[in-house]
């Protein structure tokens, strides 16, 4: 019994060495795995951090781009609104000008009716011939430029017809010296005289935008009107210059 007991440890010793060797191999493998995994994990962590920063930059750029697009769209809408407001303002100005023109036409029609009653329909009220019924001046937005209209009526028999030329001279001062300008000079050569051909009354010039352009520094004082027919003076009349109108 004692001999058997002593032999058993000797039989177990060879089996312990392979187990220890196996444990040592696993430990070395684990160490190598750790050496490989740790750098990989570190690299993956760094890549994740970089990716997170890149995503933040990308999101920031997207937000900035969206803000720029919003500003551009707002500017475009504001420009469109300004264009609409400008069109509305221009239309309103055109409508107002149309109202002014219509009132002017009504005024001249009333003056024409008055001339018809005072002159043409009362032939014995005054000497036969022609008369300046009204002279109207209207200042424009341009300094020294005035729109003008002249109404001429006939006095005499109903069968008479007036065919003549109306000439205009403007008298005043230029740099303190007397000066005089003809209609041709005041219209830059466009109009030398106004043609008259009527039975009862006529408004000249026929266009609504006829203008007198005063020389720079010229101070108007009087308007001299003269009606001629084949070299014969039918009427000569001088009116005082006033921007609100001059009447006979």
DANOR-V450727 format. One record per residue. N is the residue number from 1. NEAR is the number of other ideal C-beta (glycine too) atoms within 12 Angstrom. D_CENTER is the distance of its C-alpha to the mean C-alpha in Angstrom with 1 decimal. Layout:
n->[N	N]
near->[NEAR	NEAR]
d_center->[D_CENTER	D_CENTER]
This chain:
n->[1	2	3	4	5	6	7	8	9	10	11	12	13	14	15	16	17	18	19	20	21	22	23	24	25	26	27	28	29	30	31	32	33	34	35	36	37	38	39	40	41	42	43	44	45	46	47	48	49	50	51	52	53	54	55	56	57	58	59	60	61	62	63	64	65	66	67	68	69	70	71	72	73	74	75	76	77	78	79	80	81	82	83	84	85	86	87	88	89	90	91	92	93	94	95	96	97	98	99	100	101	102	103	104	105	106	107	108	109	110	111	112	113	114	115	116	117	118	119	120	121	122	123	124	125	126	127	128	129	130	131	132	133	134	135	136	137	138	139	140	141	142	143	144	145	146	147	148	149	150	151	152	153	154	155	156	157	158	159	160	161	162	163	164	165	166	167	168	169	170	171	172	173	174	175	176	177	178	179	180	181	182	183	184	185	186	187	188	189	190	191	192	193	194	195	196	197	198	199	200	201	202	203	204	205	206	207	208	209	210	211	212	213	214	215	216	217	218	219	220	221	222	223	224	225	226	227	228	229	230	231	232	233	234	235	236	237	238	239	240	241	242	243	244	245	246	247	248]
near->[7	7	8	10	10	10	12	13	12	13	12	11	13	11	14	14	12	12	14	14	13	14	14	14	14	14	14	14	15	14	14	13	15	14	14	14	15	14	13	14	15	14	14	14	14	14	14	14	14	14	14	14	14	14	14	14	14	14	14	14	14	14	14	14	14	14	14	14	14	14	14	14	14	14	14	14	14	14	14	14	14	14	14	14	14	14	14	14	14	14	14	14	15	14	14	14	20	15	14	18	20	15	15	25	18	14	21	30	18	19	31	27	21	23	34	25	17	24	37	35	21	20	21	12	16	20	14	21	26	43	34	39	40	34	38	31	30	28	21	20	12	12	13	21	23	32	27	42	36	43	41	44	41	40	31	25	18	16	12	21	19	33	21	30	28	41	30	43	29	39	25	26	20	19	12	10	12	15	24	23	28	23	32	19	21	32	27	17	11	18	26	19	24	34	21	33	20	29	22	32	35	35	33	36	27	16	16	19	18	27	26	39	27	32	22	12	15	27	21	33	23	24	39	29	38	30	35	24	22	10	9	14	19	30	32	21	29	21	29	21	28	19	22	13	27	31	21	25]
d_center->[126.3	125.6	125.3	122.6	120.7	120.5	119.4	116.2	114.0	114.8	113.7	110.2	109.2	108.2	105.7	103.8	102.7	100.5	98.7	97.9	96.7	94.5	93.0	92.4	90.6	88.3	87.6	86.7	84.5	82.7	82.3	80.8	78.5	77.3	76.8	74.6	72.8	71.8	69.8	68.2	67.3	65.9	63.9	62.6	61.7	59.8	58.0	57.2	55.8	53.7	52.5	51.6	49.6	47.8	46.9	45.5	43.4	42.3	41.4	39.5	37.5	36.8	35.6	33.3	31.9	31.3	29.5	27.3	26.5	25.7	23.3	21.5	21.4	20.1	17.3	16.5	16.6	14.4	11.7	12.3	12.2	8.8	7.5	9.9	9.0	5.4	7.6	10.2	8.7	7.9	11.4	12.9	12.0	13.4	16.4	17.0	17.1	19.4	21.6	21.8	22.8	25.3	26.8	27.2	28.9	31.2	32.1	33.1	35.0	36.9	37.6	38.8	41.1	42.4	43.1	44.9	47.1	47.7	48.3	48.7	50.7	52.9	54.3	57.0	54.7	53.9	54.8	53.8	50.7	47.0	45.1	41.6	40.7	37.3	34.8	31.4	28.8	25.2	23.3	19.7	16.9	18.5	21.8	24.8	23.3	24.7	24.8	28.4	30.7	34.5	36.8	40.3	43.2	46.7	49.9	53.0	54.6	52.6	53.6	52.1	48.9	47.0	45.9	44.9	42.3	40.3	39.8	37.8	38.4	36.7	39.0	38.3	38.7	37.2	38.2	41.0	42.4	42.5	40.1	39.5	36.9	37.1	34.6	34.4	33.5	30.9	29.2	29.6	32.4	30.7	32.9	36.5	37.6	36.7	39.0	40.8	42.6	43.2	46.0	44.9	41.5	38.4	34.9	33.6	31.4	30.7	27.0	24.4	22.4	25.5	25.1	27.4	26.4	28.8	30.1	29.2	31.5	33.0	34.0	34.6	37.6	38.9	38.0	40.9	40.9	43.6	44.5	46.7	48.6	50.5	50.7	51.9	49.9	49.6	47.6	46.5	44.6	43.0	40.3	39.0	35.3	33.2	29.5	30.4	32.5	36.0	38.7	42.1]
